[in-house]
Amino acid sequence: MFMRRRRPLMRAAMVGGVAYHAGRRHQEGVEQDEMTEARLEQLEAQQSAPAAPAAGGISDATIDQLKQLGQLKDAGVLTADEFDQQKQKLLGAS
């Protein structure tokens, strides 16, 4: 009689333990999905926000290129007309 009572209790303990473990794993997966979704939304928000241009709406790269053009003009490599044409190309592109 003692053996008959013990088996259903062990079976119930096993079923309960497995159900608890499965429920816990499911909840961890849901939490991980929510964290991943939040990170994706944050990245999408960062990408959709326009990058702030430097002062005056000119990027740093354009400013560097204008400085190089000025140095070439001062060195006599570029004429004033060539310098103006290249400057307009750079300013029109930015």
Buried (B, 14 or more C-beta within 10 A) or exposed (E): EEEEEEEEEEEEEEEEEEEEEEEEEEEEEEEEEEEEEEEEEEEEEEEEEEEEEEEEEBBEEBBEBBEEBEEBBEEEEBEEEEBEEBBEEBEEEB
